[in-house]
Amino acid sequence: MKIGEVISRARRAAGLKQKELAAAAGVHVQTLKRLEGGAGAGYSTVRALEKALAKSGATWQEVDGGYELRVKLKSKS
């Protein structure tokens, strides 16, 4: 899986819209849209998105050939 796909899946699993994640990470929504669409992004952008998603319980790690996504869903109590 490429990083843009991982971020897209993590965002959806966390129940966030692109605009919400972009605002939480402090990046422009167009940057997020391009990244999720397959374009590259700088390290600082990816790290900012990773930190914002981690607050929602979504993390990933790099593995051979791509990334592994982990999502910890919060209970609705």
N, CA, C and O atoms as a Tripos MOL2 file, in Angstrom:
@<TRIPOS>MOLECULE
protein
  308   307    77     0     0
PROTEIN
NO_CHARGES

@<TRIPOS>ATOM
      1 N           0.8420   -1.1690    0.0000 N.3       1 MET1
      2 CA          0.0000    0.0000    0.0000 C.3       1 MET1
      3 C           0.8930    1.2400    0.0000 C.2       1 MET1
      4 O           1.8950    1.2770    0.7150 O.2       1 MET1
      5 N           0.5520    2.2310   -0.7730 N.am      2 LYS2
      6 CA          1.2930    3.4830   -0.8000 C.3       2 LYS2
      7 C           0.7960    4.3830    0.3290 C.2       2 LYS2
      8 O          -0.3110    4.2030    0.8360 O.2       2 LYS2
      9 N           1.6180    5.3430    0.7140 N.am      3 ILE3
     10 CA          1.2980    6.1850    1.8640 C.3       3 ILE3
     11 C           0.0050    6.9730    1.6640 C.2       3 ILE3
     12 O          -0.7450    7.1570    2.6230 O.2       3 ILE3
     13 N          -0.2720    7.4330    0.4750 N.am      4 GLY4
     14 CA         -1.5170    8.1700    0.2330 C.3       4 GLY4
     15 C          -2.7440    7.3180    0.4830 C.2       4 GLY4
     16 O          -3.7380    7.7870    1.0370 O.2       4 GLY4
     17 N          -2.6670    6.0640    0.0720 N.am      5 GLU5
     18 CA         -3.7790    5.1410    0.3010 C.3       5 GLU5
     19 C          -3.9300    4.8310    1.7850 C.2       5 GLU5
     20 O          -5.0480    4.7240    2.2900 O.2       5 GLU5
     21 N          -2.8070    4.6860    2.4810 N.am      6 VAL6
     22 CA         -2.8470    4.4300    3.9240 C.3       6 VAL6
     23 C          -3.5130    5.6000    4.6430 C.2       6 VAL6
     24 O          -4.3750    5.4020    5.4990 O.2       6 VAL6
     25 N          -3.1110    6.8140    4.2930 N.am      7 ILE7
     26 CA         -3.6870    7.9950    4.9330 C.3       7 ILE7
     27 C          -5.1750    8.0970    4.6310 C.2       7 ILE7
     28 O          -5.9620    8.4250    5.5200 O.2       7 ILE7
     29 N          -5.5710    7.8270    3.4070 N.am      8 SER8
     30 CA         -6.9850    7.8670    3.0400 C.3       8 SER8
     31 C          -7.7920    6.8510    3.8430 C.2       8 SER8
     32 O          -8.8510    7.1760    4.3790 O.2       8 SER8
     33 N          -7.2970    5.6420    3.9230 N.am      9 ARG9
     34 CA         -8.0050    4.6030    4.6800 C.3       9 ARG9
     35 C          -8.0600    4.9280    6.1670 C.2       9 ARG9
     36 O          -9.0860    4.7190    6.8140 O.2       9 ARG9
     37 N          -6.9600    5.4370    6.7050 N.am     10 ALA10
     38 CA         -6.9190    5.8040    8.1190 C.3      10 ALA10
     39 C          -7.8940    6.9340    8.4070 C.2      10 ALA10
     40 O          -8.5890    6.9130    9.4230 O.2      10 ALA10
     41 N          -7.9490    7.9110    7.5260 N.am     11 ARG11
     42 CA         -8.8590    9.0440    7.6970 C.3      11 ARG11
     43 C         -10.3110    8.5770    7.7070 C.2      11 ARG11
     44 O         -11.1040    8.9870    8.5550 O.2      11 ARG11
     45 N         -10.6440    7.7170    6.7550 N.am     12 ARG12
     46 CA        -12.0260    7.2160    6.6860 C.3      12 ARG12
     47 C         -12.3660    6.3570    7.8920 C.2      12 ARG12
     48 O         -13.4750    6.4410    8.4200 O.2      12 ARG12
     49 N         -11.4200    5.5270    8.3340 N.am     13 ALA13
     50 CA        -11.6570    4.6880    9.5090 C.3      13 ALA13
     51 C         -11.8570    5.5420   10.7590 C.2      13 ALA13
     52 O         -12.6070    5.1670   11.6610 O.2      13 ALA13
     53 N         -11.1870    6.6850   10.8070 N.am     14 ALA14
     54 CA        -11.3240    7.5910   11.9420 C.3      14 ALA14
     55 C         -12.5780    8.4530   11.8390 C.2      14 ALA14
     56 O         -12.9010    9.1920   12.7700 O.2      14 ALA14
     57 N         -13.2890    8.3630   10.7070 N.am     15 GLY15
     58 CA        -14.5140    9.1120   10.5260 C.3      15 GLY15
     59 C         -14.2860   10.5910   10.2440 C.2      15 GLY15
     60 O         -15.1350   11.4260   10.5560 O.2      15 GLY15
     61 N         -13.1390   10.9120    9.6540 N.am     16 LEU16
     62 CA        -12.8040   12.3050    9.3660 C.3      16 LEU16
     63 C         -12.9630   12.6220    7.8880 C.2      16 LEU16
     64 O         -12.7030   11.7770    7.0310 O.2      16 LEU16
     65 N         -13.3890   13.8360    7.5970 N.am     17 LYS17
     66 CA        -13.4180   14.3330    6.2290 C.3      17 LYS17
     67 C         -12.0440   14.9050    5.9210 C.2      17 LYS17
     68 O         -11.2780   15.2110    6.8350 O.2      17 LYS17
     69 N         -11.7290   15.0520    4.6500 N.am     18 GLN18
     70 CA        -10.4270   15.5890    4.2660 C.3      18 GLN18
     71 C         -10.1870   16.9520    4.8970 C.2      18 GLN18
     72 O          -9.0940   17.2290    5.3900 O.2      18 GLN18
     73 N         -11.1910   17.7880    4.8830 N.am     19 LYS19
     74 CA        -11.0660   19.1330    5.4430 C.3      19 LYS19
     75 C         -10.7460   19.0760    6.9370 C.2      19 LYS19
     76 O          -9.9330   19.8590    7.4280 O.2      19 LYS19
     77 N         -11.3770   18.1590    7.6540 N.am     20 GLU20
     78 CA        -11.1550   18.0290    9.0950 C.3      20 GLU20
     79 C          -9.7350   17.5590    9.3970 C.2      20 GLU20
     80 O          -9.0710   18.1020   10.2800 O.2      20 GLU20
     81 N          -9.2730   16.5490    8.6630 N.am     21 LEU21
     82 CA         -7.9170   16.0480    8.8870 C.3      21 LEU21
     83 C          -6.8800   17.0980    8.5190 C.2      21 LEU21
     84 O          -5.9080   17.2970    9.2480 O.2      21 LEU21
     85 N          -7.0810   17.7670    7.3980 N.am     22 ALA22
     86 CA         -6.1390   18.8020    6.9740 C.3      22 ALA22
     87 C          -6.0230   19.8860    8.0400 C.2      22 ALA22
     88 O          -4.9180   20.3190    8.3680 O.2      22 ALA22
     89 N          -7.1530   20.3240    8.5810 N.am     23 ALA23
     90 CA         -7.1380   21.3550    9.6190 C.3      23 ALA23
     91 C          -6.4330   20.8560   10.8790 C.2      23 ALA23
     92 O          -5.6450   21.5860   11.4800 O.2      23 ALA23
     93 N          -6.7150   19.6200   11.2770 N.am     24 ALA24
     94 CA         -6.0830   19.0600   12.4750 C.3      24 ALA24
     95 C          -4.5720   18.9230   12.3220 C.2      24 ALA24
     96 O          -3.8250   19.0510   13.2930 O.2      24 ALA24
     97 N          -4.1310   18.6630   11.0930 N.am     25 ALA25
     98 CA         -2.7020   18.4730   10.8300 C.3      25 ALA25
     99 C          -2.0000   19.7770   10.4660 C.2      25 ALA25
    100 O          -0.7710   19.8350   10.4360 O.2      25 ALA25
    101 N          -2.7750   20.8190   10.1910 N.am     26 GLY26
    102 CA         -2.1790   22.0920    9.8050 C.3      26 GLY26
    103 C          -1.6280   22.0980    8.3950 C.2      26 GLY26
    104 O          -0.6490   22.7830    8.1010 O.2      26 GLY26
    105 N          -2.2740   21.3180    7.5110 N.am     27 VAL27
    106 CA         -1.8660   21.3020    6.1020 C.3      27 VAL27
    107 C          -3.0430   21.7580    5.2450 C.2      27 VAL27
    108 O          -4.1940   21.7170    5.6800 O.2      27 VAL27
    109 N          -2.7490   22.1820    4.0560 N.am     28 HIS28
    110 CA         -3.8010   22.6390    3.1380 C.3      28 HIS28
    111 C          -4.5750   21.4190    2.6410 C.2      28 HIS28
    112 O          -3.9870   20.3740    2.3630 O.2      28 HIS28
    113 N          -5.8760   21.5570    2.5330 N.am     29 VAL29
    114 CA         -6.7210   20.4510    2.0920 C.3      29 VAL29
    115 C          -6.3320   19.9720    0.6910 C.2      29 VAL29
    116 O          -6.4390   18.7800    0.4020 O.2      29 VAL29
    117 N          -5.8870   20.8670   -0.1730 N.am     30 GLN30
    118 CA         -5.4600   20.4550   -1.5200 C.3      30 GLN30
    119 C          -4.2230   19.5550   -1.4500 C.2      30 GLN30
    120 O          -4.0720   18.6430   -2.2620 O.2      30 GLN30
    121 N          -3.3490   19.8090   -0.4880 N.am     31 THR31
    122 CA         -2.1670   18.9640   -0.2990 C.3      31 THR31
    123 C          -2.6070   17.5490    0.0780 C.2      31 THR31
    124 O          -2.0870   16.5680   -0.4530 O.2      31 THR31
    125 N          -3.5580   17.4550    0.9870 N.am     32 LEU32
    126 CA         -4.0730   16.1510    1.4060 C.3      32 LEU32
    127 C          -4.7550   15.4440    0.2370 C.2      32 LEU32
    128 O          -4.5600   14.2440    0.0430 O.2      32 LEU32
    129 N          -5.5450   16.1700   -0.5360 N.am     33 LYS33
    130 CA         -6.2260   15.5650   -1.6850 C.3      33 LYS33
    131 C          -5.2210   15.0120   -2.6940 C.2      33 LYS33
    132 O          -5.4010   13.9140   -3.2190 O.2      33 LYS33
    133 N          -4.1680   15.7720   -2.9600 N.am     34 ARG34
    134 CA         -3.1440   15.3010   -3.9040 C.3      34 ARG34
    135 C          -2.4200   14.0720   -3.3560 C.2      34 ARG34
    136 O          -2.1530   13.1240   -4.0940 O.2      34 ARG34
    137 N          -2.1050   14.0920   -2.0750 N.am     35 LEU35
    138 CA         -1.4170   12.9550   -1.4540 C.3      35 LEU35
    139 C          -2.2800   11.7010   -1.5190 C.2      35 LEU35
    140 O          -1.7990   10.6320   -1.8950 O.2      35 LEU35
    141 N          -3.5450   11.8270   -1.1580 N.am     36 GLU36
    142 CA         -4.4470   10.6780   -1.2160 C.3      36 GLU36
    143 C          -4.6550   10.2050   -2.6520 C.2      36 GLU36
    144 O          -4.9640    9.0360   -2.8820 O.2      36 GLU36
    145 N          -4.4890   11.0990   -3.6060 N.am     37 GLY37
    146 CA         -4.6420   10.7550   -5.0170 C.3      37 GLY37
    147 C          -3.3970   10.1310   -5.6330 C.2      37 GLY37
    148 O          -3.4150    9.7430   -6.8010 O.2      37 GLY37
    149 N          -2.3280   10.0320   -4.8690 N.am     38 GLY38
    150 CA         -1.1380    9.3570   -5.3680 C.3      38 GLY38
    151 C           0.0870   10.2330   -5.5380 C.2      38 GLY38
    152 O           1.1610    9.7300   -5.8690 O.2      38 GLY38
    153 N          -0.0500   11.5350   -5.3180 N.am     39 ALA39
    154 CA          1.1140   12.4200   -5.4320 C.3      39 ALA39
    155 C           1.9990   12.2740   -4.1980 C.2      39 ALA39
    156 O           1.5600   11.7890   -3.1550 O.2      39 ALA39
    157 N           3.2160   12.6880   -4.3300 N.am     40 GLY40
    158 CA          4.1310   12.6360   -3.2070 C.3      40 GLY40
    159 C           3.9140   13.8030   -2.2590 C.2      40 GLY40
    160 O           3.2070   14.7590   -2.5780 O.2      40 GLY40
    161 N           4.5270   13.7100   -1.0970 N.am     41 ALA41
    162 CA          4.4580   14.7950   -0.1140 C.3      41 ALA41
    163 C           5.7350   14.7790    0.6950 C.2      41 ALA41
    164 O           6.4160   13.7580    0.7860 O.2      41 ALA41
    165 N           6.0500   15.9070    1.2740 N.am     42 GLY42
    166 CA          7.2440   16.0210    2.0920 C.3      42 GLY42
    167 C           7.1070   15.2760    3.4090 C.2      42 GLY42
    168 O           6.0020   14.9720    3.8590 O.2      42 GLY42
    169 N           8.2330   14.9930    4.0060 N.am     43 TYR43
    170 CA          8.2730   14.2610    5.2670 C.3      43 TYR43
    171 C           7.4720   14.9790    6.3460 C.2      43 TYR43
    172 O           6.7180   14.3410    7.0810 O.2      43 TYR43
    173 N           7.6230   16.2970    6.4520 N.am     44 SER44
    174 CA          6.9390   17.0400    7.5200 C.3      44 SER44
    175 C           5.4190   16.9850    7.3400 C.2      44 SER44
    176 O           4.6840   16.9520    8.3270 O.2      44 SER44
    177 N           4.9500   16.9750    6.1120 N.am     45 THR45
    178 CA          3.5090   16.8730    5.8490 C.3      45 THR45
    179 C           2.9810   15.5130    6.2850 C.2      45 THR45
    180 O           1.9490   15.4230    6.9510 O.2      45 THR45
    181 N           3.6900   14.4630    5.9070 N.am     46 VAL46
    182 CA          3.2670   13.1100    6.2730 C.3      46 VAL46
    183 C           3.2970   12.9400    7.7880 C.2      46 VAL46
    184 O           2.3910   12.3310    8.3570 O.2      46 VAL46
    185 N           4.3200   13.4660    8.4450 N.am     47 ARG47
    186 CA          4.4120   13.3600    9.9100 C.3      47 ARG47
    187 C           3.2710   14.1170   10.5840 C.2      47 ARG47
    188 O           2.7140   13.6300   11.5680 O.2      47 ARG47
    189 N           2.9130   15.2880   10.0810 N.am     48 ALA48
    190 CA          1.8170   16.0650   10.6600 C.3      48 ALA48
    191 C           0.4950   15.3070   10.5280 C.2      48 ALA48
    192 O          -0.3060   15.2800   11.4620 O.2      48 ALA48
    193 N           0.2740   14.6990    9.3770 N.am     49 LEU49
    194 CA         -0.9330   13.8960    9.1760 C.3      49 LEU49
    195 C          -0.9280   12.6680   10.0710 C.2      49 LEU49
    196 O          -1.9590   12.2940   10.6300 O.2      49 LEU49
    197 N           0.2310   12.0460   10.2060 N.am     50 GLU50
    198 CA          0.3520   10.8680   11.0670 C.3      50 GLU50
    199 C           0.0110   11.2130   12.5160 C.2      50 GLU50
    200 O          -0.7060   10.4620   13.1770 O.2      50 GLU50
    201 N           0.5080   12.3210   13.0060 N.am     51 LYS51
    202 CA          0.2190   12.7370   14.3840 C.3      51 LYS51
    203 C          -1.2590   13.0350   14.5710 C.2      51 LYS51
    204 O          -1.8460   12.6480   15.5820 O.2      51 LYS51
    205 N          -1.8630   13.7170   13.6130 N.am     52 ALA52
    206 CA         -3.2860   14.0350   13.7060 C.3      52 ALA52
    207 C          -4.1340   12.7650   13.6830 C.2      52 ALA52
    208 O          -5.1110   12.6600   14.4250 O.2      52 ALA52
    209 N          -3.7700   11.8070   12.8460 N.am     53 LEU53
    210 CA         -4.5260   10.5490   12.7730 C.3      53 LEU53
    211 C          -4.3200    9.6930   14.0120 C.2      53 LEU53
    212 O          -5.2340    8.9820   14.4290 O.2      53 LEU53
    213 N          -3.1420    9.7500   14.6010 N.am     54 ALA54
    214 CA         -2.8610    8.9610   15.8070 C.3      54 ALA54
    215 C          -3.7990    9.3560   16.9400 C.2      54 ALA54
    216 O          -4.1710    8.5170   17.7600 O.2      54 ALA54
    217 N          -4.1800   10.6190   16.9900 N.am     55 LYS55
    218 CA         -5.1230   11.0780   18.0180 C.3      55 LYS55
    219 C          -6.4850   10.4180   17.8550 C.2      55 LYS55
    220 O          -7.2510   10.3210   18.8130 O.2      55 LYS55
    221 N          -6.7810    9.9700   16.6520 N.am     56 SER56
    222 CA         -8.0390    9.2700   16.3820 C.3      56 SER56
    223 C          -7.8760    7.7600   16.4440 C.2      56 SER56
    224 O          -8.8330    7.0230   16.2050 O.2      56 SER56
    225 N          -6.6690    7.2890   16.7640 N.am     57 GLY57
    226 CA         -6.4270    5.8550   16.9210 C.3      57 GLY57
    227 C          -5.9030    5.1460   15.6920 C.2      57 GLY57
    228 O          -5.8600    3.9160   15.6750 O.2      57 GLY57
    229 N          -5.5030    5.8760   14.6580 N.am     58 ALA58
    230 CA         -4.9970    5.2540   13.4270 C.3      58 ALA58
    231 C          -3.4860    5.4400   13.3430 C.2      58 ALA58
    232 O          -2.9860    6.5620   13.4180 O.2      58 ALA58
    233 N          -2.7700    4.3470   13.1880 N.am     59 THR59
    234 CA         -1.3170    4.3930   13.0500 C.3      59 THR59
    235 C          -0.9050    3.4530   11.9250 C.2      59 THR59
    236 O          -1.6940    2.6200   11.4790 O.2      59 THR59
    237 N           0.3320    3.5940   11.4710 N.am     60 TRP60
    238 CA          0.8650    2.6930   10.4620 C.3      60 TRP60
    239 C           2.3500    2.5530   10.6610 C.2      60 TRP60
    240 O           2.9940    3.3660   11.3250 O.2      60 TRP60
    241 N           2.8780    1.5040   10.0710 N.am     61 GLN61
    242 CA          4.3250    1.3190   10.0820 C.3      61 GLN61
    243 C           4.7700    0.8690    8.7070 C.2      61 GLN61
    244 O           4.0230    0.2290    7.9660 O.2      61 GLN61
    245 N           6.0060    1.2200    8.3810 N.am     62 GLU62
    246 CA          6.5460    0.8460    7.0830 C.3      62 GLU62
    247 C           6.9580   -0.6230    7.1250 C.2      62 GLU62
    248 O           7.5980   -1.0720    8.0760 O.2      62 GLU62
    249 N           6.5890   -1.3550    6.0950 N.am     63 VAL63
    250 CA          6.9640   -2.7650    5.9520 C.3      63 VAL63
    251 C           7.5140   -2.9470    4.5400 C.2      63 VAL63
    252 O           7.4380   -2.0350    3.7150 O.2      63 VAL63
    253 N           8.0610   -4.1100    4.2690 N.am     64 ASP64
    254 CA          8.5740   -4.3720    2.9230 C.3      64 ASP64
    255 C           7.4810   -4.1310    1.8910 C.2      64 ASP64
    256 O           6.4060   -4.7280    1.9500 O.2      64 ASP64
    257 N           7.7720   -3.2580    0.9570 N.am     65 GLY65
    258 CA          6.8430   -3.0170   -0.1370 C.3      65 GLY65
    259 C           5.7120   -2.0530    0.1550 C.2      65 GLY65
    260 O           4.8290   -1.8930   -0.6880 O.2      65 GLY65
    261 N           5.6960   -1.4010    1.3120 N.am     66 GLY66
    262 CA          4.6300   -0.4390    1.5770 C.3      66 GLY66
    263 C           4.4460   -0.1520    3.0450 C.2      66 GLY66
    264 O           5.4180   -0.0020    3.7860 O.2      66 GLY66
    265 N           3.1940   -0.0760    3.4680 N.am     67 TYR67
    266 CA          2.8470    0.2880    4.8350 C.3      67 TYR67
    267 C           1.7750   -0.6390    5.3540 C.2      67 TYR67
    268 O           0.9830   -1.1900    4.5900 O.2      67 TYR67
    269 N           1.7600   -0.8060    6.6700 N.am     68 GLU68
    270 CA          0.7340   -1.6040    7.3340 C.3      68 GLU68
    271 C          -0.0900   -0.6660    8.2070 C.2      68 GLU68
    272 O           0.4590    0.0360    9.0560 O.2      68 GLU68
    273 N          -1.3720   -0.6510    8.0070 N.am     69 LEU69
    274 CA         -2.2780    0.2430    8.7210 C.3      69 LEU69
    275 C          -2.8570   -0.4690    9.9340 C.2      69 LEU69
    276 O          -3.2510   -1.6330    9.8650 O.2      69 LEU69
    277 N          -2.9000    0.2610   11.0510 N.am     70 ARG70
    278 CA         -3.5510   -0.2450   12.2640 C.3      70 ARG70
    279 C          -4.5150    0.8280   12.7380 C.2      70 ARG70
    280 O          -4.1640    2.0040   12.8290 O.2      70 ARG70
    281 N          -5.7250    0.4090   13.0350 N.am     71 VAL71
    282 CA         -6.7320    1.3580   13.5070 C.3      71 VAL71
    283 C          -7.3280    0.8130   14.7820 C.2      71 VAL71
    284 O          -7.8090   -0.3190   14.8210 O.2      71 VAL71
    285 N          -7.2950    1.6170   15.8210 N.am     72 LYS72
    286 CA         -7.9330    1.2650   17.0880 C.3      72 LYS72
    287 C          -9.1780    2.1130   17.2020 C.2      72 LYS72
    288 O          -9.1020    3.3180   17.4440 O.2      72 LYS72
    289 N         -10.3190    1.4840   17.0290 N.am     73 LEU73
    290 CA        -11.5820    2.2170   17.0550 C.3      73 LEU73
    291 C         -12.0050    2.4670   18.4920 C.2      73 LEU73
    292 O         -11.9050    1.5910   19.3510 O.2      73 LEU73
    293 N         -12.4710    3.6640   18.7300 N.am     74 LYS74
    294 CA        -12.9250    4.0280   20.0600 C.3      74 LYS74
    295 C         -14.3310    3.4970   20.2640 C.2      74 LYS74
    296 O         -15.1560    3.5190   19.3500 O.2      74 LYS74
    297 N         -14.5990    3.0160   21.4800 N.am     75 SER75
    298 CA        -15.9320    2.4910   21.7710 C.3      75 SER75
    299 C         -16.9060    3.6500   21.9080 C.2      75 SER75
    300 O         -16.5290    4.7550   22.2990 O.2      75 SER75
    301 N         -18.1470    3.3860   21.5830 N.am     76 LYS76
    302 CA        -19.1830    4.4110   21.6440 C.3      76 LYS76
    303 C         -19.9750    4.2600   22.9320 C.2      76 LYS76
    304 O         -21.1680    3.9560   22.9040 O.2      76 LYS76
    305 N         -19.2990    4.4760   24.0790 N.am     77 SER77
    306 CA        -20.0120    4.3510   25.3540 C.3      77 SER77
    307 C         -20.5260    5.6550   25.8670 C.2      77 SER77
    308 O         -21.1450    5.7000   26.9300 O.2      77 SER77
@<TRIPOS>BOND
     1     1     2 1
     2     2     3 1
     3     3     4 2
     4     3     5 am
     5     5     6 1
     6     6     7 1
     7     7     8 2
     8     7     9 am
     9     9    10 1
    10    10    11 1
    11    11    12 2
    12    11    13 am
    13    13    14 1
    14    14    15 1
    15    15    16 2
    16    15    17 am
    17    17    18 1
    18    18    19 1
    19    19    20 2
    20    19    21 am
    21    21    22 1
    22    22    23 1
    23    23    24 2
    24    23    25 am
    25    25    26 1
    26    26    27 1
    27    27    28 2
    28    27    29 am
    29    29    30 1
    30    30    31 1
    31    31    32 2
    32    31    33 am
    33    33    34 1
    34    34    35 1
    35    35    36 2
    36    35    37 am
    37    37    38 1
    38    38    39 1
    39    39    40 2
    40    39    41 am
    41    41    42 1
    42    42    43 1
    43    43    44 2
    44    43    45 am
    45    45    46 1
    46    46    47 1
    47    47    48 2
    48    47    49 am
    49    49    50 1
    50    50    51 1
    51    51    52 2
    52    51    53 am
    53    53    54 1
    54    54    55 1
    55    55    56 2
    56    55    57 am
    57    57    58 1
    58    58    59 1
    59    59    60 2
    60    59    61 am
    61    61    62 1
    62    62    63 1
    63    63    64 2
    64    63    65 am
    65    65    66 1
    66    66    67 1
    67    67    68 2
    68    67    69 am
    69    69    70 1
    70    70    71 1
    71    71    72 2
    72    71    73 am
    73    73    74 1
    74    74    75 1
    75    75    76 2
    76    75    77 am
    77    77    78 1
    78    78    79 1
    79    79    80 2
    80    79    81 am
    81    81    82 1
    82    82    83 1
    83    83    84 2
    84    83    85 am
    85    85    86 1
    86    86    87 1
    87    87    88 2
    88    87    89 am
    89    89    90 1
    90    90    91 1
    91    91    92 2
    92    91    93 am
    93    93    94 1
    94    94    95 1
    95    95    96 2
    96    95    97 am
    97    97    98 1
    98    98    99 1
    99    99   100 2
   100    99   101 am
   101   101   102 1
   102   102   103 1
   103   103   104 2
   104   103   105 am
   105   105   106 1
   106   106   107 1
   107   107   108 2
   108   107   109 am
   109   109   110 1
   110   110   111 1
   111   111   112 2
   112   111   113 am
   113   113   114 1
   114   114   115 1
   115   115   116 2
   116   115   117 am
   117   117   118 1
   118   118   119 1
   119   119   120 2
   120   119   121 am
   121   121   122 1
   122   122   123 1
   123   123   124 2
   124   123   125 am
   125   125   126 1
   126   126   127 1
   127   127   128 2
   128   127   129 am
   129   129   130 1
   130   130   131 1
   131   131   132 2
   132   131   133 am
   133   133   134 1
   134   134   135 1
   135   135   136 2
   136   135   137 am
   137   137   138 1
   138   138   139 1
   139   139   140 2
   140   139   141 am
   141   141   142 1
   142   142   143 1
   143   143   144 2
   144   143   145 am
   145   145   146 1
   146   146   147 1
   147   147   148 2
   148   147   149 am
   149   149   150 1
   150   150   151 1
   151   151   152 2
   152   151   153 am
   153   153   154 1
   154   154   155 1
   155   155   156 2
   156   155   157 am
   157   157   158 1
   158   158   159 1
   159   159   160 2
   160   159   161 am
   161   161   162 1
   162   162   163 1
   163   163   164 2
   164   163   165 am
   165   165   166 1
   166   166   167 1
   167   167   168 2
   168   167   169 am
   169   169   170 1
   170   170   171 1
   171   171   172 2
   172   171   173 am
   173   173   174 1
   174   174   175 1
   175   175   176 2
   176   175   177 am
   177   177   178 1
   178   178   179 1
   179   179   180 2
   180   179   181 am
   181   181   182 1
   182   182   183 1
   183   183   184 2
   184   183   185 am
   185   185   186 1
   186   186   187 1
   187   187   188 2
   188   187   189 am
   189   189   190 1
   190   190   191 1
   191   191   192 2
   192   191   193 am
   193   193   194 1
   194   194   195 1
   195   195   196 2
   196   195   197 am
   197   197   198 1
   198   198   199 1
   199   199   200 2
   200   199   201 am
   201   201   202 1
   202   202   203 1
   203   203   204 2
   204   203   205 am
   205   205   206 1
   206   206   207 1
   207   207   208 2
   208   207   209 am
   209   209   210 1
   210   210   211 1
   211   211   212 2
   212   211   213 am
   213   213   214 1
   214   214   215 1
   215   215   216 2
   216   215   217 am
   217   217   218 1
   218   218   219 1
   219   219   220 2
   220   219   221 am
   221   221   222 1
   222   222   223 1
   223   223   224 2
   224   223   225 am
   225   225   226 1
   226   226   227 1
   227   227   228 2
   228   227   229 am
   229   229   230 1
   230   230   231 1
   231   231   232 2
   232   231   233 am
   233   233   234 1
   234   234   235 1
   235   235   236 2
   236   235   237 am
   237   237   238 1
   238   238   239 1
   239   239   240 2
   240   239   241 am
   241   241   242 1
   242   242   243 1
   243   243   244 2
   244   243   245 am
   245   245   246 1
   246   246   247 1
   247   247   248 2
   248   247   249 am
   249   249   250 1
   250   250   251 1
   251   251   252 2
   252   251   253 am
   253   253   254 1
   254   254   255 1
   255   255   256 2
   256   255   257 am
   257   257   258 1
   258   258   259 1
   259   259   260 2
   260   259   261 am
   261   261   262 1
   262   262   263 1
   263   263   264 2
   264   263   265 am
   265   265   266 1
   266   266   267 1
   267   267   268 2
   268   267   269 am
   269   269   270 1
   270   270   271 1
   271   271   272 2
   272   271   273 am
   273   273   274 1
   274   274   275 1
   275   275   276 2
   276   275   277 am
   277   277   278 1
   278   278   279 1
   279   279   280 2
   280   279   281 am
   281   281   282 1
   282   282   283 1
   283   283   284 2
   284   283   285 am
   285   285   286 1
   286   286   287 1
   287   287   288 2
   288   287   289 am
   289   289   290 1
   290   290   291 1
   291   291   292 2
   292   291   293 am
   293   293   294 1
   294   294   295 1
   295   295   296 2
   296   295   297 am
   297   297   298 1
   298   298   299 1
   299   299   300 2
   300   299   301 am
   301   301   302 1
   302   302   303 1
   303   303   304 2
   304   303   305 am
   305   305   306 1
   306   306   307 1
   307   307   308 2
@<TRIPOS>SUBSTRUCTURE
     1 MET1         2 RESIDUE 1 A MET
     2 LYS2         6 RESIDUE 1 A LYS
     3 ILE3        10 RESIDUE 1 A ILE
     4 GLY4        14 RESIDUE 1 A GLY
     5 GLU5        18 RESIDUE 1 A GLU
     6 VAL6        22 RESIDUE 1 A VAL
     7 ILE7        26 RESIDUE 1 A ILE
     8 SER8        30 RESIDUE 1 A SER
     9 ARG9        34 RESIDUE 1 A ARG
    10 ALA10       38 RESIDUE 1 A ALA
    11 ARG11       42 RESIDUE 1 A ARG
    12 ARG12       46 RESIDUE 1 A ARG
    13 ALA13       50 RESIDUE 1 A ALA
    14 ALA14       54 RESIDUE 1 A ALA
    15 GLY15       58 RESIDUE 1 A GLY
    16 LEU16       62 RESIDUE 1 A LEU
    17 LYS17       66 RESIDUE 1 A LYS
    18 GLN18       70 RESIDUE 1 A GLN
    19 LYS19       74 RESIDUE 1 A LYS
    20 GLU20       78 RESIDUE 1 A GLU
    21 LEU21       82 RESIDUE 1 A LEU
    22 ALA22       86 RESIDUE 1 A ALA
    23 ALA23       90 RESIDUE 1 A ALA
    24 ALA24       94 RESIDUE 1 A ALA
    25 ALA25       98 RESIDUE 1 A ALA
    26 GLY26      102 RESIDUE 1 A GLY
    27 VAL27      106 RESIDUE 1 A VAL
    28 HIS28      110 RESIDUE 1 A HIS
    29 VAL29      114 RESIDUE 1 A VAL
    30 GLN30      118 RESIDUE 1 A GLN
    31 THR31      122 RESIDUE 1 A THR
    32 LEU32      126 RESIDUE 1 A LEU
    33 LYS33      130 RESIDUE 1 A LYS
    34 ARG34      134 RESIDUE 1 A ARG
    35 LEU35      138 RESIDUE 1 A LEU
    36 GLU36      142 RESIDUE 1 A GLU
    37 GLY37      146 RESIDUE 1 A GLY
    38 GLY38      150 RESIDUE 1 A GLY
    39 ALA39      154 RESIDUE 1 A ALA
    40 GLY40      158 RESIDUE 1 A GLY
    41 ALA41      162 RESIDUE 1 A ALA
    42 GLY42      166 RESIDUE 1 A GLY
    43 TYR43      170 RESIDUE 1 A TYR
    44 SER44      174 RESIDUE 1 A SER
    45 THR45      178 RESIDUE 1 A THR
    46 VAL46      182 RESIDUE 1 A VAL
    47 ARG47      186 RESIDUE 1 A ARG
    48 ALA48      190 RESIDUE 1 A ALA
    49 LEU49      194 RESIDUE 1 A LEU
    50 GLU50      198 RESIDUE 1 A GLU
    51 LYS51      202 RESIDUE 1 A LYS
    52 ALA52      206 RESIDUE 1 A ALA
    53 LEU53      210 RESIDUE 1 A LEU
    54 ALA54      214 RESIDUE 1 A ALA
    55 LYS55      218 RESIDUE 1 A LYS
    56 SER56      222 RESIDUE 1 A SER
    57 GLY57      226 RESIDUE 1 A GLY
    58 ALA58      230 RESIDUE 1 A ALA
    59 THR59      234 RESIDUE 1 A THR
    60 TRP60      238 RESIDUE 1 A TRP
    61 GLN61      242 RESIDUE 1 A GLN
    62 GLU62      246 RESIDUE 1 A GLU
    63 VAL63      250 RESIDUE 1 A VAL
    64 ASP64      254 RESIDUE 1 A ASP
    65 GLY65      258 RESIDUE 1 A GLY
    66 GLY66      262 RESIDUE 1 A GLY
    67 TYR67      266 RESIDUE 1 A TYR
    68 GLU68      270 RESIDUE 1 A GLU
    69 LEU69      274 RESIDUE 1 A LEU
    70 ARG70      278 RESIDUE 1 A ARG
    71 VAL71      282 RESIDUE 1 A VAL
    72 LYS72      286 RESIDUE 1 A LYS
    73 LEU73      290 RESIDUE 1 A LEU
    74 LYS74      294 RESIDUE 1 A LYS
    75 SER75      298 RESIDUE 1 A SER
    76 LYS76      302 RESIDUE 1 A LYS
    77 SER77      306 RESIDUE 1 A SER
